[in-house]
Amino acid sequence: MDSDSDSENFQVGSDLSNSIFKTYLEFSSSSSSITTVDLSKIQSFLTSSSSGALSCLICLERIRPSDPTWSCSSLCFALFHLLCIQSWARQSSDLSAARAAARLPITAETAAKQATWNCPKCRSSYSKSEIPRCYLCFCGKLRDPPSDNPWILPHSCGEICNRPLPNNCGHFCLLLCHPGPCPSCPKSVKARCFCGSVEDFRRCGFKNFSCNKLCKKRLDCNKHNCSEICHPGTCPPCRARETYRCRCGKKEEEKDCCDRDYRCENECKKLLNCGKHVCERGCHGGDCGECPLQGNRTCPCGKRIYEGMPCDGVAPVCGATCNKLLNCGFHRCPERCHKGPCVETCRTMVKKACRCGGLKKEVPCYQDLSCERKCLRMRDCGRHACKRRCCDGDCPPCSEVCDKRLRCKNHKCPAPCHRGACAPCPIMVTISCACGETHFEVPCGTEMDHKPPKCRKLCKITPLCRHASTSKPHRCHYGACPPCRAPCEEEYLCGHKCNLRCHGPRTPPNPEFTLKPKKKKSNHQTECTPGTPCPPCPELVWRPCVGEHFGAERMMVCSNTTRFSCDNLCGNLLPCGNHYCTKTCHPLETQPSSSGHQKRSESCEVCNLPCQKVRMPKCSHPCPLPCHPGECPPCKVLMKRSCHCGAMVHAFECIHYNNLSEKDQVAARSCGGPCHRKLPNCKHLCPEICHVDKCPAPDKCSKKVTVRCKCQTLKKEWICQDVQAAYRDTGNDPKDIPKNQFGLGLLPCNSDCNRKIQEVESALQLRKPKVLEKKEPENEKHGPKRRKRRDRIQEGKQVSRYQEFVATMKRLLLFIIIVAALIAVTYYGYKGLLQLSDWMNEVELQRAKRRRSRF
């Protein structure tokens, strides 16, 4: 299966953590605990990948090393299938754009540009432009990273991450391309503590540290110093207790230094500059200011101005209409000029319409008009009606809980009622062994599809059966302990012992470490239920039947003491003399006769089976006759056997060939001619007669070989074994010498060779200018000439390469068409399902409206 092959290919990944963390650990100089915390997210991903527990939260399918993926880069760093997250992001952004266009006064285009989508797990927000378009590695440098290299982490490029580390320290990540957040910077830098009194070398990622001494920074009051332990951020407010005066100076209280500037609850009541009025302000500092009643004064409505009136005089009313704008913002006060505020409620009768527009009525201006009509529009969820009284059309979002069953089938959607698919379940389930040493996390709903972790420690649960002292220890497991496989051997009253497998009580499994079993039809039936007593004695004993005829005794269970009638097979020998009667055991009535023979009341069956006897001598061919008494006829089937050297094939009769001894069979298979096998050290055939096994004396070939010098001028005839010896003396193996170069270069060149080479070179020099001067006319057509074999081979190669290129391009084009068709079918099929679902919802709403209208 694919899952098994992927897990086998990733077994090398158990050593990937060493290579990924190697560079980081070389630079890291801090404690191992801090390093472990920094690398926990990456180590968890490696553990999940090696155990095959890496799953997509959207489709709940396992993520294979060859699947294109996308990982969240904000908080959770969860891994998803690329196609799943693209579909999720498009649906989420389209839904948010539709909601924004319906609720806000913006156009659909603006809402689409401003639409966002969230990570399915951590709900981090992304813009529509951040929808992944292609498959990138974890660090984002390589597009479509390779998945067939077992020495590189899946979905990574295998190079250094080189992403900027958190906190903007200026350094870059030293790990290989990895999932999850980058660990803290491991480089050592010189840093000061929070208060600046201690300077030390620290890891750059943990350079902010506390010296655990008093801060002693100057506080805001510029009078006291900070008394806290060295801490980050600004110092807390000064809490030194002293006695301070309020702003007006009338009251003294003991307060903290940070609250020294306070106001008392008394009024100021100081005499103003006019000498007639007092200050009505609360506790304040500085001058009280001028009297607010000095200068030009007006009547209460502000239409008449009185000049030169003293500040202690009362401004009279003018008698005109007040005409001040009331709180409603539409009408003015109809009363005469008066002191004090105008009436708060405008009682002018106006014609108002309710919010939904279903009722119009004359009511006082201050009174709101609403009708009792309930809004029947569907809310954003598409499942519930608004039902708000006198709704103005802007229906609020649905306040009910979705409560749909999520894809994990364990939890329900806690979000408000919504349209479309629910968000995947973000809960991660931890699967661990009984001792808790080995564990990994999987998405909720996929725990049934993952194999339990394997723990190397021994199980500490003591068996409850009688073999607890002799049982073999087993490893820590997931679920209940395996059943005891020792035999029971408990003695019955009849004297026999129970030979079944141990069926004593078993330790119940811990429900915390037990998976729900899958519903499968199991045809296997256990011998006995654990925890039950031994069954009745199953030993077989001989018991006679009622008839007591020949072969009437029958093996019965020891615990069964009842008499029986014989139901075994008859077992009488048939006339063929090879088989027995297979009928149910039938009685044979014995009646005395003159001949003294017994008379059968029922005849045995007739044998119609083929002959199944083993022929002598043994052969693999069945007997062609039906089942018969006596020996089978001799086998005349022809058998084909090749000779020892493979030159020819012999045909033998089966009976004749099998009756021969091994030595005679070897002699019969020999073709009698020379051996056709080539010797291993040279290119000559074996000179021996057709024989068994390897050719004798392969190094003593007596064939003549033409030996030449390097320039092929001198030649001699040597014996092949001398040629092989010459090659071995020069350090070469005769097996590696090509056939066309066997014997070439063994003779040394002499003066005749050099003279011949000079003659050839001089002849070539004389020919060269003549050849250059001759130029054949382009238009001249030559007759067909016999081409050299080398030219024909080169032309054949050129044609074959072109054909291979054309075939490769055709395969590539066919593959691209198939992939494009699959993507189009998937996309439009999913869109069609969504449209079908919306249409069905509309039909259901129309039916509900019709039912309501009937009632």
Disulfide bonds with the S-S distance in Angstrom:
none
